[in-house]
């Protein structure tokens, strides 16, 4: 029995699709904050660590 089926590209977007979706959401949040007079607080996150080829994910 295979507990890890192959990834379905329709379900799991690639990195550029995720980034684009996050950028669209951020733009909408800025627009809504502007229209409502709400202060938008952005907390910078630490830079992402590059994945090593030998790293395994469970």
Secondary structure, 3 states (H helix, E strand, C coil): CCCCCCCCCCCCCCHHHHHHHHHHHHHHHHHHHHHHCCCCCCCCCCCCCCCCCCCCCC
